[in-house]
Amino acid sequence: MNEFVRLSDGERIYGAKSLLQSQVSAINFLKHFREYGRLRKEELVMKIDLKAKIDFALGAITDFARTLPKIQLVEETENEIIFDKEEEHKRKTADSELDEIRRKLMALG
């Protein structure tokens, strides 16, 4: 047994509009989903490209660092300290000799 329901024109139009709006929403969703997938693929390609460029830059920096002259830090040894003290003692000795000579000159007049 079949039962039928009579719809008024307003109800029929409302139902048709709702169905069409649902279809528009579904199509927009698919468009956005496809765009999202495309952007994710583009992002992946860009990340791979960026990683390659970073690796290249790091290699260039490493090569550049190898070509720079190496600086060796010289630590002060006890001999250098002793040498500096001897220099200071000689300087003091020379100053004291100069003072002594000046005193003798003043004494002579």
C-alpha positions as CSV (number, residue, x, y, z in Angstrom):
1,M,0.0,0.0,0.0
2,N,1.4,3.4,-1.0
3,E,0.8,6.6,0.9
4,F,1.3,10.0,-0.6
5,V,1.7,13.3,1.1
6,R,0.7,16.4,-0.7
7,L,3.1,19.3,-0.5
8,S,2.3,22.8,-1.1
9,D,4.2,24.8,-3.6
10,G,6.1,26.7,-0.8
11,E,7.1,23.4,0.9
12,R,8.2,22.0,-2.5
13,I,10.3,25.1,-3.3
14,Y,11.8,25.1,0.2
15,G,12.8,21.4,-0.1
16,A,14.3,22.0,-3.6
17,K,16.3,25.0,-2.3
18,S,17.6,23.0,0.7
19,L,18.7,20.2,-1.6
20,L,20.5,22.5,-4.0
21,Q,22.2,24.4,-1.1
22,S,23.4,21.0,0.3
23,Q,24.8,20.2,-3.1
24,V,26.6,23.6,-3.3
25,S,28.0,23.0,0.2
26,A,29.2,19.5,-0.8
27,I,30.9,20.8,-4.0
28,N,32.5,23.7,-2.1
29,F,33.8,21.2,0.5
30,L,35.4,19.1,-2.3
31,K,37.0,22.2,-3.8
32,H,38.5,23.2,-0.5
33,F,39.6,19.7,0.2
34,R,41.4,19.4,-3.2
35,E,43.0,22.9,-2.6
36,Y,44.2,21.7,0.8
37,G,45.7,18.6,-0.8
38,R,47.4,20.7,-3.4
39,L,48.8,23.2,-0.8
40,R,50.1,20.3,1.3
41,K,51.9,18.9,-1.7
42,E,53.4,22.3,-2.5
43,E,54.4,22.7,1.1
44,L,56.2,19.3,1.0
45,V,58.1,20.3,-2.1
46,M,59.1,23.6,-0.6
47,K,60.3,21.9,2.6
48,I,62.4,19.5,0.6
49,D,63.8,22.4,-1.5
50,L,64.6,24.4,1.7
51,K,66.3,21.4,3.3
52,A,68.5,21.0,0.1
53,K,69.4,24.6,0.2
54,I,70.3,24.5,3.9
55,D,72.5,21.4,3.3
56,F,74.2,23.2,0.5
57,A,74.8,26.3,2.6
58,L,76.2,24.3,5.5
59,G,78.5,22.5,3.1
60,A,79.7,25.9,1.7
61,I,80.3,27.2,5.2
62,T,82.2,24.0,6.1
63,D,84.3,24.3,2.9
64,F,84.9,28.0,3.7
65,A,86.0,27.2,7.3
66,R,88.5,24.7,6.0
67,T,90.1,27.3,3.7
68,L,90.6,29.8,6.6
69,P,94.0,29.9,8.2
70,K,94.1,28.1,11.5
71,I,95.0,30.2,14.5
72,Q,96.9,28.5,17.3
73,L,96.5,30.1,20.7
74,V,99.8,30.4,22.6
75,E,99.4,30.0,26.3
76,E,101.7,31.9,28.6
77,T,104.4,29.6,29.9
78,E,106.5,30.0,33.0
79,N,109.5,30.9,30.7
80,E,107.7,33.8,29.3
81,I,106.8,35.0,32.7
82,I,110.4,34.7,33.9
83,F,111.5,36.5,30.7
84,D,109.1,39.4,31.4
85,K,110.4,39.6,35.0
86,E,114.0,39.7,33.8
87,E,113.0,42.5,31.4
88,E,111.4,44.4,34.2
89,H,114.4,43.9,36.5
90,K,116.8,45.2,33.7
91,R,114.5,48.2,33.2
92,K,114.6,48.9,36.9
93,T,118.3,48.5,37.0
94,A,118.8,50.9,34.1
95,D,116.5,53.4,35.8
96,S,118.4,53.2,39.1
97,E,121.8,53.6,37.3
98,L,120.4,56.7,35.6
99,D,119.3,58.1,38.9
100,E,122.8,57.4,40.4
101,I,124.6,59.1,37.5
102,R,122.3,62.2,37.8
103,R,123.1,62.4,41.5
104,K,126.8,62.3,40.8
105,L,126.4,65.0,38.2
106,M,124.5,67.2,40.6
107,A,127.1,66.6,43.2
108,L,129.8,67.8,40.8
109,G,127.9,70.9,40.3
